[in-house]
Amino acid sequence: MPELLSAVQVHSQVILKAAPGAGKSTHFPLQLLLQAAVDGKIIMLEPRRLAARNIAHYLAHQLGESVGQRVGYRVKGEVKVSTDTKLEIVTEGILTRMIQTDPELSDISLLIFDEFHERSIHADTALALSLEVQDVFRRDLKLVIMSATLDQDALGQLMPDAAYIESQGRSFPVDYRYPPIKPNQGFEHVMVAQIHTLLERETGSLLAFLPGVTAIKRVAENLSGLPESIDICPLYGQLSFQQQQAAIQASTEGRRKVVLATNIAETSLTIEGIRIVIDSGLQRIAKFDVKNGVTKLEQTRIAQSSAEQRAGRAGRLEPGICVRLYSKNQLDQQPEVPLAEILSADLSALVLELAQWGAAEPSDLKWLDLPPKSAIEQSKQLLMRLGLIDNTYQLTVRGKLAGELGVEPRIAAMLTYSNAASWQATGPVVAALLESPERNCINFLHSFDRFKQGKHAQQKEVYQRSLALARKLKADFSLRHLDESIVAVMLATAFPDRIAQLRDRQIGKFLLANGHGAEMASEERLSTADYLVVADLIRSHSGSSRIFLAAELELSSIEQWCPELVQSHDHVDWDDAKGRLLAEAQKRIGRLVIERTALPSPEPEKMTQALLSYVRRKGLVVLNWSEKSKQLLERIRCAKDWLPEQPWPNSSDQALLDNLELWLEPYLVGVSSLKTMQKMDIEPALMSYLSWPLNQKIDQWLPIDYMLPTGTKKKIRYQQGQEPVLSVRMQEMFGEQVSPKIAQGRKTLIVELLSPAQRPLQVTGDLASFWAGAYKEVQKEMKGRYPKHIWPDDPANHVATTKTKRQLNS
């Protein structure tokens, strides 16, 4: 502790690695307060609300004070601080909001990033901003990064001047056990059996780590037959504060407990009485798909650092036991630290933060992991569609207001969409309900109605959050002013890409405006709605997405409130079923056609667009691919690989489909039917795609044929990813002393030498070596099999021929 406190006073950056139970989250900040180690306020970032509240209560108790005096906390929807507060424990994006509001952090001396190994996107963002604050505004600002399991090499590169301190802390020995599990045994069945056995044979309470809420509920249901003195306590994020506290607090005398937890219990919590840990080795993580803007929950194995954190729960208060429901070998094969959330998450909130900060690109800041470019671009497109940034990626007026609200971008877009009194009065409630959705309630309007009647499961929390948002909006908030009729269209302004249309009258099957499929159970009331707006959905393993929260949508409300979502255009396409051109005026919301009107016979250019549309939908296979056109395409693809300095166009299948207007459209002038197009030779179209001078040079650099010494031509076979091949009878290559080359001498032809009966005898990329070596064996065998043909002793200097001995002598 003296070394650590000294480092904080001397250095601007400190990296602290300390074992579970060492006192990072409690003893260290307490000593900072007691010894007045810094002059200003201390902010400690915790990744989880449960930990933030409990640490604040614990430290306040140690000081003999109430929370909100010297120690306070800020979590979403709840603030307990005062003018006397010296240490604030904050969560999620709250530190980021502090920095955005006051980039100089004028009254703050020290920022502590606790449990940084979790690598939440909020922690990574706050650290990137804090490093820039240090560089630009506050050389005296101090940063401490701490965890029991840190990637110290990566942190050392990010902060090369930081002091590094490592402490083993005070922990008790842990007995690790790896019970054998049969291949077909489910981990939940094994978990239940292990809990029964360990409670019978060992003392103390037990903490079991499970991947998610569903697994927790199933294990709890199967834990029958436990003694009456044992309490089963679930522990996960969606529980109320009181339910979470029941799991954390010590059992009353004579009782024990079994805590069934997600990875919420991995860090910063001491659960009283625990000396047994059972680790499933599994977790559920969210991965965002940039292609369709939908998140998929995946069950994966935990990293080695997470296994270490979980085991550490057993040795905090006394010697403990950790039973791992996986092998030591499986653990050793896992990565040392988990994948940072910033690499697989929805980055729309991050992009909005960067725009507010004034960073044109993420690379303007220092990151442990640079956010993926594809996810950044997807987020920029979404924010433009939501009206929060313009096409130069600068904040709009609504975007600036969104930054002040401190809510997710989609919710911010909804709240700032209209100044109408009913919208401003209803918006805060819709936002609060989106932030705290009711479990097992798909119809959003049911939740809204329950809140309006005062019967919502989280009535008080939702009301307080609504009131706080209304104050920020300067809106007149009252339950009697809530307008249920505009709730669905409000959701549409937040989720325009998730407006959904019933698919071909299939109950429960919907098509979203972004082109992605979604579904719900057929017994749900909303399953027959013509249109929905989907507020929450998760990608399933089948490829479709499961709808968890939605509201029925009337198109008339879209036309009234947000007509810009509806786009009109003429659509011409080929109707496969009817075998004729389809021309119609369409009204669309994204990919959804909401109204069609037949058009008269289209102009020729519309026919061309219809044919292009048909090719794009069906693929290149519908075109007339002659052998010459196939070979030309392979030559173009090989040329791009072999002569990369030349400006060859991208000729992948997808690129050709994307660029049909460049190479195919000019050749469709006058083509008025599918049948005519399918007979058209596309080799000239591909040649034009090359453009001058490449369409002249390709025959020189990658010729179609090779001129043999006999004066005849043989085709060269091209295939991308493989060497070029020339198949020729051996007698026709006599006199060729070295293997021929193409592609400006960079590629040697692989010569497939054939017998007089056109059967392969030898494949070589080095004719000179073949003539001087292996040819002797071929000559010996072939003289007997083909005595009428010439098999000279010196083929490299013999005249090539297509004739037999008799023909030569006649």
MARSEDO-240499 format. One record per residue (C-alpha): x, y, z. Coordinates in steps of 0.25 Angstrom, whole numbers. Example, Ala and Ser with C-alpha at 12.3 -4.5 7.8 and 13.67 -1.06 7.14 Angstrom:
REM residues 2
      c1      c2      c3
      49     -18      31
      55      -4      29
END
This chain:
REM residues 810
      c1      c2      c3
       0       0       0
      11      10       3
      17       7     -11
       4       9     -18
       0      22     -11
      14      27     -14
      12      23     -29
      -1      31     -29
       6      43     -24
      18      43     -33
      13      37     -46
       1      42     -55
      -2      27     -59
      -2      15     -51
      -5       0     -55
      -9      -8     -43
     -10     -24     -44
     -15     -30     -31
     -21     -43     -28
     -36     -45     -24
     -38     -41     -10
     -26     -32      -9
     -34     -19      -6
     -33     -12     -20
     -48      -8     -20
     -49      -5      -5
     -36      -4       3
     -28       4      -7
     -39      15      -9
     -41      16       6
     -27      19       8
     -27      29      -3
     -38      36       5
     -32      35      19
     -18      39      15
     -23      50       6
     -14      45      -5
     -20      55     -16
     -26      69     -14
     -38      68     -23
     -49      57     -25
     -47      43     -28
     -55      36     -38
     -55      21     -39
     -62      14     -51
     -68       0     -48
     -74      -8     -60
     -86     -13     -52
     -97      -5     -44
     -98     -16     -33
     -83     -15     -30
     -83       1     -30
     -95       1     -20
     -89      -9     -11
     -75      -3     -11
     -80      10      -8
     -89       5       4
     -77      -3       9
     -67       9       9
     -77      18      15
     -79       8      26
     -64       7      28
     -64      22      30
     -76      22      39
     -84      30      30
     -96      29      21
     -95      28       6
     -94      41      -1
     -85      48       9
     -70      46       6
     -74      33      -2
     -85      34     -12
     -89      27     -25
     -95      30     -39
    -102      19     -47
    -113      20     -57
    -125      26     -51
    -119      27     -37
    -110      38     -31
    -105      38     -17
     -95      49     -15
     -93      62      -8
     -84      74      -8
     -76      67       3
     -74      55      -7
     -59      52      -9
     -60      38     -16
     -71      35     -26
     -73      21     -31
     -79      22     -45
     -84      12     -56
     -86      10     -70
     -85      23     -79
     -86      32     -67
     -71      35     -67
     -71      38     -82
     -83      48     -79
     -74      55     -69
     -63      56     -79
     -72      61     -90
     -79      71     -81
     -65      76     -75
     -53      72     -83
     -44      78     -73
     -50      70     -61
     -48      83     -53
     -50      77     -39
     -45      63     -41
     -31      59     -38
     -31      44     -40
     -39      34     -49
     -39      19     -45
     -43       8     -55
     -46      -4     -47
     -48     -18     -52
     -42     -13     -65
     -40     -27     -70
     -55     -28     -74
     -52     -18     -85
     -66     -12     -86
     -68      -2     -98
     -71       8     -87
     -57       6     -80
     -50       6     -93
     -56      19     -98
     -54      26     -85
     -40      22     -84
     -37      27     -99
     -44      41     -95
     -37      41     -82
     -23      39     -89
     -26      51     -98
     -31      60     -86
     -17      57     -80
     -10      60     -92
     -17      73     -96
     -24      79     -83
     -19      73     -70
      -5      68     -69
      -7      67     -54
     -19      57     -56
     -16      44     -50
     -21      30     -56
     -20      17     -49
     -24       4     -57
     -26      -8     -48
     -31     -23     -48
     -26     -36     -44
     -24     -41     -58
     -18     -30     -67
     -12     -31     -81
       0     -23     -76
       7     -24     -89
      -4     -17     -97
      -6      -7     -86
       9      -4     -85
       9      -1    -100
      -3       9     -98
       3      15     -86
      18      13     -87
      21      23     -75
      12      17     -65
      17      11     -52
      14      -4     -51
      11     -10     -38
       7     -24     -35
       1     -30     -22
      -3     -44     -18
     -12     -38      -7
     -17     -47       4
     -24     -60      -1
     -26     -74       4
     -22     -86      -3
     -32     -92     -13
     -33    -107     -16
     -36    -109     -31
     -44    -121     -36
     -47    -125     -50
     -58    -136     -49
     -58    -144     -62
     -71    -142     -70
     -76    -151     -81
     -77    -146     -95
     -93    -146     -95
     -95    -140     -81
    -101    -126     -81
     -94    -117     -71
    -107    -113     -64
    -109    -128     -60
     -94    -129     -55
     -96    -116     -48
    -108    -121     -40
    -101    -134     -36
     -88    -126     -32
     -96    -116     -23
    -103    -128     -16
     -90    -135     -14
     -82    -123      -9
     -93    -118       1
     -93    -132       7
     -78    -133       9
     -73    -119      11
     -76    -107      20
     -80     -93      15
     -88     -87       5
     -87     -89     -10
     -86     -80     -23
     -89     -86     -36
     -85     -79     -49
     -95     -82     -61
     -96     -75     -74
    -109     -69     -74
    -123     -66     -67
    -129     -78     -74
    -119     -88     -69
    -120     -82     -55
    -135     -84     -55
    -133     -98     -60
    -123    -102     -49
    -131     -96     -38
    -143    -104     -42
    -135    -117     -42
    -129    -114     -28
    -140    -122     -21
    -137    -130      -8
    -128    -119      -2
    -129    -118      13
    -139    -107      18
    -127     -99      24
    -121     -96      10
    -126     -84       2
    -125     -84     -13
    -122     -70     -18
    -121     -65     -32
    -112     -54     -36
    -112     -47     -49
    -113     -33     -55
    -128     -32     -57
    -132     -35     -43
    -136     -24     -34
    -126     -18     -24
    -133     -25     -12
    -132     -38     -19
    -117     -36     -22
    -115     -32      -8
    -121     -45      -3
    -111     -53     -11
     -99     -45      -6
    -102     -43       9
     -98     -53      19
    -107     -64      22
    -114     -64      36
    -108     -73      47
    -110     -88      44
    -114     -86      29
    -105     -87      16
    -108     -83       2
    -106     -87     -12
    -104     -75     -21
    -106     -77     -36
    -100     -66     -43
     -96     -61     -57
     -82     -54     -58
     -88     -42     -51
     -81     -49     -38
     -67     -51     -44
     -62     -37     -39
     -63     -27     -28
     -72     -34     -20
     -70     -42      -7
     -82     -51      -5
     -82     -54      10
     -80     -69      14
     -75     -74       0
     -64     -85       1
     -69     -94     -11
     -69     -90     -25
     -74     -98     -37
     -71     -92     -50
     -78     -97     -63
     -67     -90     -71
     -77     -84     -80
     -83     -70     -82
     -93     -63     -92
     -87     -52    -100
     -94     -42    -110
     -88     -41    -124
     -93     -30    -133
     -95     -33    -148
     -92     -21    -156
     -99     -27    -168
    -113     -26    -162
    -111     -18    -150
    -116     -29    -141
    -109     -35    -128
    -107     -50    -127
    -105     -56    -113
     -94     -67    -113
     -91     -77    -102
     -75     -78    -102
     -64     -83     -93
     -58     -73     -83
     -44     -68     -84
     -33     -72     -74
     -34     -59     -67
     -49     -61     -65
     -46     -75     -59
     -36     -69     -50
     -46     -58     -45
     -57     -68     -43
     -48     -77     -35
     -43     -66     -26
     -57     -64     -20
     -54     -77     -13
     -42     -73      -6
     -46     -59      -1
     -50     -62      13
     -44     -76      16
     -38     -88       9
     -48     -92      -2
     -51    -102     -13
     -53     -99     -28
     -59    -110     -36
     -58    -107     -51
     -67    -114     -60
     -57    -115     -71
     -43    -121     -73
     -30    -114     -70
     -26    -116     -84
     -39    -109     -89
     -35     -97     -80
     -21     -96     -85
     -26     -95    -100
     -35     -83     -97
     -29     -69     -99
     -23     -62     -87
     -32     -50     -87
     -46     -49     -93
     -49     -42    -106
     -51     -27    -104
     -66     -23    -105
     -62     -12    -115
     -58     -22    -125
     -72     -29    -126
     -82     -19    -121
     -91      -9    -127
     -83       4    -128
     -94      14    -131
     -93      20    -117
     -77      21    -119
     -78      28    -132
     -88      38    -126
     -78      40    -114
     -67      42    -124
     -75      52    -132
     -78      60    -119
     -63      59    -115
     -59      65    -129
     -51      53    -133
     -53      51    -148
     -48      36    -147
     -46      26    -136
     -31      26    -139
     -30      41    -134
     -30      35    -120
     -22      24    -113
     -28      11    -112
     -24      -3    -107
     -32      -9    -119
     -36       0    -130
     -51      -1    -133
     -54      -9    -146
     -55       0    -158
     -67      -8    -164
     -75      -6    -150
     -71       9    -150
     -77      11    -164
     -89       3    -161
     -92      12    -149
     -89      25    -157
    -100      21    -167
    -110      18    -156
    -107      31    -149
    -109      39    -162
    -123      31    -164
    -127      35    -149
    -124      49    -152
    -113      51    -142
    -101      53    -151
    -100      59    -165
     -93      54    -177
     -80      60    -172
     -81      52    -159
     -83      65    -151
     -94      66    -140
    -107      71    -145
    -116      80    -135
    -123      67    -131
    -110      60    -129
    -104      71    -120
    -117      70    -111
    -115      55    -111
    -102      56    -105
    -108      64     -94
    -118      54     -91
    -109      42     -88
    -117      31     -95
    -115      21    -106
    -115      28    -120
    -128      21    -124
    -135      26    -112
    -129      40    -114
    -134      40    -128
    -148      37    -123
    -148      47    -112
    -143      59    -121
    -151      56    -133
    -163      65    -130
    -166      77    -121
    -181      74    -121
    -186      74    -107
    -192      60    -107
    -179      55    -113
    -171      62    -102
    -180      57     -91
    -180      42     -96
    -166      41    -100
    -159      40     -87
    -168      28     -83
    -165      21     -96
    -150      23     -94
    -151      18     -79
    -159       6     -83
    -149       3     -94
    -137       4     -84
    -144      -6     -74
    -153     -15     -82
    -162     -25     -75
    -158     -40     -77
    -167     -49     -84
    -175     -37     -90
    -174     -36    -105
    -185     -25    -107
    -179     -12    -103
    -192      -5    -102
    -196     -15     -91
    -185     -10     -83
    -188       4     -86
    -203       2     -82
    -198      -5     -69
    -189       7     -66
    -201      17     -69
    -210      10     -59
    -199       9     -48
    -197      -6     -49
    -184      -8     -56
    -174     -17     -49
    -164      -6     -48
    -174       6     -47
    -165      14     -37
    -152      12     -45
    -159      15     -58
    -166      27     -53
    -153      33     -47
    -145      31     -60
    -157      37     -68
    -157      49     -59
    -142      51     -60
    -143      50     -76
    -154      60     -76
    -146      70     -68
    -135      69     -78
    -145      71     -89
    -152      82     -81
    -165      75     -84
    -178      75     -77
    -178      61     -71
    -191      55     -65
    -198      42     -66
    -211      48     -71
    -203      54     -83
    -198      41     -88
    -203      38    -102
    -204      23    -105
    -208      25    -120
    -194      31    -124
    -185      20    -116
    -183      11    -128
    -179      22    -138
    -170      28    -127
    -163      14    -127
    -162      15    -142
    -154      28    -141
    -144      20    -132
    -144       7    -141
    -147      11    -155
    -139      -1    -160
    -148     -10    -152
    -161      -7    -157
    -167     -20    -160
    -177     -26    -170
    -184     -39    -169
    -178     -48    -179
    -188     -54    -190
    -199     -56    -179
    -190     -65    -171
    -194     -64    -157
    -182     -60    -148
    -173     -58    -160
    -168     -43    -163
    -159     -36    -172
    -151     -24    -166
    -149     -11    -174
    -134     -15    -174
    -137     -28    -182
    -135     -37    -170
    -145     -47    -166
    -151     -48    -152
    -162     -57    -145
    -170     -59    -133
    -179     -70    -127
    -192     -72    -135
    -200     -71    -122
    -195     -57    -119
    -206     -47    -122
    -196     -38    -131
    -193     -50    -140
    -204     -46    -150
    -202     -31    -150
    -199     -26    -164
    -188     -17    -159
    -180     -16    -146
    -168      -8    -141
    -158     -17    -134
    -151     -11    -122
    -143     -23    -118
    -139     -36    -125
    -128     -46    -124
    -122     -53    -136
    -124     -68    -134
    -116     -80    -139
    -125     -83    -150
    -122     -69    -157
    -135     -62    -154
    -137     -53    -142
    -146     -55    -130
    -155     -43    -127
    -155     -40    -112
    -162     -26    -112
    -171     -20    -122
    -183     -11    -125
    -194     -12    -135
    -192       0    -145
    -202       7    -154
    -197      12    -167
    -205      24    -166
    -198      29    -154
    -185      28    -162
    -190      37    -172
    -195      47    -162
    -183      47    -153
    -171      43    -161
    -174      43    -176
    -159      44    -180
    -159      29    -176
    -167      26    -188
    -160      27    -202
    -167      26    -216
    -160      21    -228
    -163      14    -241
    -159      -1    -241
    -157      -9    -253
    -153     -24    -252
    -154     -37    -259
    -166     -46    -253
    -160     -60    -253
    -174     -66    -250
    -181     -59    -261
    -169     -59    -271
    -171     -44    -274
    -167     -30    -270
    -173     -24    -257
    -174      -9    -256
    -180      -2    -245
    -180      10    -236
    -176       6    -222
    -176      13    -208
    -166       7    -199
    -161       7    -185
    -147       2    -187
    -148     -12    -193
    -163     -12    -190
    -173     -10    -202
    -185      -4    -195
    -193       1    -208
    -192      -3    -223
    -198       3    -235
    -197      -3    -249
    -189       6    -259
    -192       6    -275
    -181       0    -284
    -168       5    -279
    -157      12    -288
    -146       3    -293
    -136       8    -282
    -146       3    -272
    -146     -11    -279
    -130     -10    -278
    -132      -7    -263
    -141     -19    -262
    -131     -29    -268
    -120     -24    -259
    -129     -26    -247
    -132     -40    -252
    -117     -43    -253
    -114     -37    -240
    -125     -45    -233
    -122     -58    -240
    -107     -57    -241
     -97     -57    -253
    -101     -72    -256
    -113     -67    -264
    -103     -60    -275
     -98     -67    -287
     -84     -72    -282
     -77     -78    -294
     -63     -85    -293
     -57     -72    -298
     -64     -63    -288
     -61     -73    -277
     -46     -73    -280
     -46     -58    -282
     -51     -56    -268
     -41     -66    -262
     -30     -58    -270
     -34     -45    -264
     -34     -51    -250
     -21     -57    -252
     -15     -44    -257
     -20     -37    -245
     -12     -47    -236
       1     -48    -245
       2     -33    -250
      -4     -26    -238
       3     -12    -241
      -7     -11    -253
     -21      -5    -251
     -29     -18    -253
     -44     -16    -249
     -49     -25    -238
     -55     -37    -245
     -60     -45    -234
     -75     -50    -236
     -80     -40    -226
     -72     -28    -232
     -77     -32    -246
     -91     -32    -240
     -89     -19    -233
     -84     -12    -246
     -94     -18    -256
     -96      -3    -261
     -82      -2    -264
     -79     -14    -273
     -93     -21    -276
    -103      -9    -278
     -96      -3    -291
     -98     -17    -298
    -113     -18    -294
    -117      -6    -303
    -128     -11    -312
    -129     -24    -304
    -144     -25    -301
    -145     -39    -295
    -139     -49    -285
    -138     -59    -296
    -129     -50    -305
    -121     -46    -293
    -118     -61    -290
    -113     -63    -304
    -104     -51    -304
     -89     -53    -304
     -83     -46    -292
     -68     -47    -296
     -68     -33    -303
     -75     -27    -290
     -64     -33    -281
     -53     -27    -291
     -60     -14    -290
     -59     -15    -274
     -44     -16    -275
     -44      -3    -283
     -32       2    -291
     -20      -1    -291
     -22     -14    -283
     -32     -20    -293
     -21     -19    -303
     -10     -23    -294
     -16     -36    -287
     -15     -44    -300
       0     -40    -300
       2     -43    -285
      -7     -55    -283
      -9     -60    -297
     -20     -70    -301
     -11     -79    -308
       3     -83    -309
      10     -84    -322
      18     -98    -323
      31    -100    -330
      22    -108    -340
      15     -95    -344
       2     -99    -338
      -5     -93    -326
     -10     -99    -313
     -19     -93    -303
     -13     -89    -289
     -22     -93    -277
     -24     -82    -267
     -31     -84    -253
     -30     -73    -242
     -21     -78    -231
     -14     -88    -240
      -2     -88    -249
      -5     -87    -264
      -4    -100    -272
      -1    -104    -286
      -5    -119    -290
       3    -123    -303
       8    -136    -309
      23    -138    -305
      28    -138    -320
      22    -124    -322
      31    -119    -311
      44    -124    -316
      54    -113    -318
      48    -105    -307
      60    -104    -297
      54     -97    -286
      39     -96    -281
      32     -84    -287
      28     -72    -279
      16     -62    -279
      11     -50    -271
      23     -42    -274
      32     -54    -271
      27     -55    -257
      19     -68    -259
      25     -81    -264
      15     -90    -272
      13    -104    -266
      15    -113    -278
       6    -125    -278
      14    -134    -288
       5    -145    -294
       7    -158    -301
       3    -159    -316
     -10    -165    -311
     -12    -151    -303
     -10    -158    -290
      -2    -150    -279
      13    -155    -278
      19    -144    -270
      16    -131    -263
      27    -121    -262
      30    -107    -259
      45    -108    -263
      46    -114    -277
      62    -113    -277
      63    -122    -265
      52    -132    -270
      60    -133    -284
      73    -136    -276
      67    -145    -266
      54    -152    -265
      52    -152    -280
      61    -164    -281
      52    -173    -274
      40    -168    -282
      48    -171    -295
      51    -185    -291
      36    -188    -288
      30    -181    -300
      40    -186    -310
      33    -200    -308
      19    -195    -307
      19    -185    -318
      30    -190    -328
      25    -182    -340
      28    -169    -333
      41    -162    -331
      48    -163    -317
      61    -156    -319
      73    -156    -310
      74    -141    -310
      60    -136    -309
      65    -122    -306
      72    -120    -319
      62    -129    -328
      53    -123    -338
      38    -123    -333
      28    -131    -341
      14    -136    -342
      18    -147    -351
      21    -162    -350
      35    -168    -355
      28    -173    -368
      22    -159    -370
      35    -152    -368
      42    -162    -377
      32    -162    -389
END
